[in-house]
Amino acid sequence: MLFAIFGHDRNGALARRLEVRPQHLARIDQLVGENRILIAGPLPKATDESSNEEGFHGSLIIGDFDSIEDAREWAEGDPYFTEGVFEKVDVFPFRQVRPQA
């Protein structure tokens, strides 16, 4: 089942986010390799694609997990959460309507 994971960045977390990013992406890439990621990416505060200076609201991941508990456990084990980039993580069931799966 698909779940949307929204990790909310702490204020002032940009430096830590950039520091921990390789570990975070390695974890995402593992799910990509298992064909379990629909989409994943950051939610920048700036509308200018070339700038990260303003930081991020957080990140959104839509992935396939066996249960909401599994999705939450995965999210809370992510380096962005364990290393203090994310202030909190919300997990919701997700139903893909378009494009049709």
Secondary structure in CASP SS format (residue, H / E / C, confidence):
PFRMAT SS
TARGET T0000
AUTHOR 0000-0000-0000
METHOD secondary structure of the structure
MODEL  1
M C 1.00
L E 1.00
F E 1.00
A E 1.00
I E 1.00
F E 1.00
G E 1.00
H E 1.00
D E 1.00
R C 1.00
N C 1.00
G C 1.00
A C 1.00
L H 1.00
A H 1.00
R H 1.00
R H 1.00
L H 1.00
E H 1.00
V H 1.00
R H 1.00
P H 1.00
Q H 1.00
H H 1.00
L H 1.00
A H 1.00
R H 1.00
I H 1.00
D H 1.00
Q H 1.00
L H 1.00
V H 1.00
G H 1.00
E C 1.00
N C 1.00
R C 1.00
I E 1.00
L E 1.00
I E 1.00
A E 1.00
G E 1.00
P E 1.00
L E 1.00
P E 1.00
K C 1.00
A C 1.00
T C 1.00
D C 1.00
E C 1.00
S C 1.00
S C 1.00
N C 1.00
E C 1.00
E C 1.00
G C 1.00
F E 1.00
H E 1.00
G E 1.00
S E 1.00
L E 1.00
I E 1.00
I E 1.00
G E 1.00
D E 1.00
F C 1.00
D C 1.00
S C 1.00
I H 1.00
E H 1.00
D H 1.00
A H 1.00
R H 1.00
E H 1.00
W H 1.00
A H 1.00
E H 1.00
G C 1.00
D C 1.00
P H 1.00
Y H 1.00
F H 1.00
T H 1.00
E C 1.00
G C 1.00
V C 1.00
F E 1.00
E E 1.00
K E 1.00
V E 1.00
D E 1.00
V E 1.00
F E 1.00
P E 1.00
F C 1.00
R C 1.00
Q C 1.00
V C 1.00
R C 1.00
P C 1.00
Q C 1.00
A C 1.00
END
